[in-house]
Structure formats: structure tokens, C-alpha cells
Amino acid sequence: MRQAARSLFGRRARLRWVHLILGGALAMPYVLVGSVIIGPATGSTNVFGSFPLQLASFGVGLPLAAVTSVFPLTRPLEAAAARWLCGVDADRLAFGPARTRGEKGRTASWFTLHLGVGGIIAGMSLAVPPFATVLILLPVFAVLGGTRLGLPEAFDHAWALALAPAAGAAMLVALAGCAAGSGALLARWAPALLGPSPEGRLAAAEARAADLAVRNRLARELHDSVGHALSAVTLQASAARRVLDSDPEFVREALAAIEDTTRRTVGELDAVLGVLREGGAPGTAPAPTLAADLDGLLRRTRAGGQRVTATVDADPESLPPLLSREGYRIVQEGLSNALKHAGDRVAVDVRIAAADGWLEITVENPVTGPAAVTGPASSRPGGGHGLRGIADRVRLLGGTMTAGPAAGSCGPAGETWRLHVRLPMKGTA
């Protein structure tokens, strides 16, 4: 019983009733225009004095409402009303103007339905409550005043007076049921008539995918640049502290490398954050490349005491800009993994070669302790995102990647960690 009462008189039902009354109010101007047409057509001078003529005016006004629904603001306003009053989820509605013919047709159907059903419920809401109130109070009036208030002669009987209050209450409940049912019907049809079209859903999905791709790209840029800088600065500061008294020259070089690293990283961070603030394309941020920045990367890494051997059997200047940029990030992350997990006194071997249309990047370093079994990516508590970021870059470029213990120039099998990446030099866009 409580659930039934809530469905008829609860907050949601009341808001949907308000939505229907609003539809009836919007229908009134169209009904007045319809009466102007019906009056001369039927020769009547009092259209609203005849219920059939009122219905005819209402029927003429609804097509006019469908025509005026082509205005751009119709769908946004109706969608907002359906969301707040009918309780329809916002993601199931389209709040932009109707563009295509199908969207305009569905909007016209909804507007006509809203005004048509709303006009009927609004008319019932004006007529039924006063009549039902009279029926409920009729026995009191009959006892006190001895009058039927102009009601039919059937109410002269005692049984009719006894049933009148129940009939009045039933009329009010029936009105509430009609309003609740009509409101639920409109709420059910709103997503189909006011929701986005398949083309609109596809465009929204593409926009979300593009936004997610940009965010992932910026996250990778931040991780690679800032993560590498923090690892390098930590290593350089640690090495400088150990030889502070015995090798002042090395300390000066380490401090200069720390200054250079932090300055470059702050510049890259400002650029990426600028993209986030302004909503620009990720390409607006300056990106380091193999051609312009590889030597500086190796120099700053060596300044921290790490022994890095680099063999470049490719011309970085001839690489496509995107490949040169992504290749730099891959080398940077490979060195970061070595700094984090292998230490500052191990030898790191970097090889960059171009052959048969492929750019190959290999980073090797000895692994000791737990990393020799689990690998650098899992030797740090909580794990990292470096290898995952490299895998994302390689996949987007159509290349391949392997990472794990292997035999290499830095040590025997199982004691060397190797990161090997192959990227196609043609078709990279």
C-alpha cells in the first residue's frame, strides 16, 4: 500500500505531474490559434463554450506545435525538463540542437506528445479536483443547506449521497493514476525521442576516445620526463655526496648536471601543464628528439656516475620527427629503469641501429638481487609504469617490444636485463 501511494503521490510522481502541467501550459497558445481557425470554419462565436469544439481546437493546435519544434532551443529545453522533472539520466539525453532530419522528426514527435498528453492531464487537473471536492462534501451540504448544488436528481437519494464521498475520492485517485502513468510513459519514451542519434553517439564516443588518447599521451610524457629527471637527479646527488671531499671536480659536474636536468624538466612540465590548462593539442608541447637531445641525455646520465656506452648506427637526422621523438622517450625510460633498479655503478649499454626499414633500440644493464629474477619493472615496491608506457608507444607505432633477462654484452644470461624495441621507419605518422 505504501509503495502504491508513493508511486501516485511521491516526489517523482509530483515532479512528473508538474512536467505534464507545463506541457499543458505550452499547449494553450496553440489551442487559441486552433480556436481562431475552428470558429470561422464552424460558424461558432463561442468555441470554448462547446467541448467538441475545444477538442477540435486542441487537435488543430498540435500540428502547429510540431511545426514550431524545429527551433534550435526546443530539444535542449525539453531535454533539460525531462532530466529534472521526469528523472531521466542525463547521459541518455541529447542537450544540443537537433541537426539531422531524423533528430528533428523525433524532437517534433516528443514536443507534440508532451503538449498533447500534458494538455489532457492539465485539463483533467483543472476540472476533476473541484468536482471531486463537491462530491466529497455533498452530504454535508445536503444536511446543512438541503441543496444538491445543481447536481443531477439522482443525488436526491440517500444511497447516492452516501456514495458521493467515495466517488469523489476515487476520482482524485484516478486523476493521480492517470498523471503518474502518463509521466512514466513520457519518461520511458524520452531517451528514444530526445536521446542522441546513432551518429551522435558515435561522434561522442570518438570525442571521448580522442580525449582519452590525449590524456594518456600527456601522462606518458609526464612520467617519462619527470620520472627520469627525478631518478637522474637522485643518482647524481648521491654520487656527489659520496665524493664530496675527495673529488670536487666530479661534484661540480654532478651539480651542473642536476641544474641542467631540472631546468629542462621544468620546461617540459610547464609545456605539458600548459596543454592541460588550455586544452590544446599535445603537439604544441616541445618534445625532445634523438636528433637534437640524445647527446645531452647521455651526458646528464653519465654525470651521475653511471657508465653508459652508446652505439648509434643510424642517422637521427634522417628519422621521421615522430619516430625520433618516441625513440628518445624509449631510450630515456630504458636509462631510468637502469638508474632505479640496477644502481649507479653498473654499465649500461645503449644501441640504436637502423636496418631493413626498422629502427632498433636496445638497452642492457646487469641485474643483481631480486631484479635478476623478477626484472626491473617489479623490483620496486608497488611496481612502475615505465615498461607499460613503452609498450603503449611501441604498439601505437606498429612495432614490437621485448623486455626481460637475457644474455647480452653486460653479462651472461639471467644476469642481464634487456629492453629491445623495433619500430618501423616507414608508415609512421
Buried (B, 14 or more C-beta within 10 A) or exposed (E): EEEEEEBBBBEBBBBBBBBBBBBBEBBBEBBEBBBBBBBEEEEBEEBEEBEEBBBBBBEBBBEBBBEEBBEEEBBBEBBBBBBEBBBBEEEBBBBEBBBEEEBBBBBBBBBBBBBBBBBBBBBBBEEBBEBBEBBBBBBEBBEEEEEBEEBEEEBEEEEBBEBBBEBBEEBBBEBBBBBBBBBBEBBEBBBEBBBBBEEBEEEEEEEEEEEEEBEBBBBBBBBBBBBBBBBBBBBBBBBBEBBEEEBEEBBEBBBEBBEBBBEBBEEBBEBBEEBBEEEEEBEEBEBBBBBBBBEBBBEBBBBBBBEBBBEBEBEBEEBBEBBBBBBBBBBBBBBBBBBBBBBBEBBBBBBBEBEEEBBBBBBBBBBEEEBBEBBBBBBBEEEBBBBEBBBBBBEBBEBBBEBBBBEBEBBEEEBBBBBBBBBBBEEBE
